Amino acid sequence: MWNEPYLESCCRSALHRLCLAGGNGRPRDLRDEPCLARLSRKGFACVSGDGRYHVTQDGERRHATEILGKRSA
């Protein structure tokens, strides 16, 4: 049964960009900030002390399964 929170396509794109940013994270005040804030509320992203969004482990797992299409073993 599907029990993960639904992500709109814009939020899936924001999650992918966040993963591509790596350790640098994504700054605030970009067009996708509403999606990054939503990802943060869902636990897929967090805001660091410098105010940048970074992907969490849950976000990396969600990215791997939903965006990259990898299945967990």
N, C-alpha and C positions, 0 to 999 in steps of 0.2 A: 504494500500500500504506500502511496506517495504521502509522505508526512513532512516534507520540507516546505518552508515558506516560498510562495510564488514570487518570482522576480520578473518584473516587466522587462521587455527587450532593452529599454534604455538603461536599466540597472545592470543587466547582464553585460552590456557594452562597457559600462563604467567599471564593473568588476574586472573585466578583461584589461582595460587600460590601467587599472590599479596594479594588477599583477605584472603587466609589462613595465611599469615604472620601477619595480624592484625596491631596493632599499631606499631609494630617493623619495618614494611616496608621491602623492599628488597634492599640489597646493590647493588652498581654499580659493574662492572667488573665480572658479572656472565654471563653464556652462553646466558641467555635470555635478556640481556640488549638491543639489537636491538629492541626486541618486547616491552620491557618496555618503551623505548624511543618513539616508534610508538604509544603506548597507551597514553603516555603523550601528544604527539602532537594532538591526537584525543580528549583529555580532560578526559580520563578515569583514568589517573594517574597523579601524580605531584611529583616533587623532593623537598624534605624538605631542610632546612638549613644544615642538617648534610649529605646531599648528597644521601639520601636513597629515593627510590621510595615508594609512598603511594597511595592507591586507593582513588579516589574522589567519591563524591556522585553519579555522572553520571556513574562511573565505577562500583559502588555497584549495581546500578539499572540494568546496562547491564549484570553484572554477575548473578543477580537474574533471569533475563528473559532468557538469552541465555545459561548459564551454568547450572543453577539450574532448569530451566524450569518453573519458577513461572510466573503466569500472573498477571498483575496489575489490581486492582479492579476499 
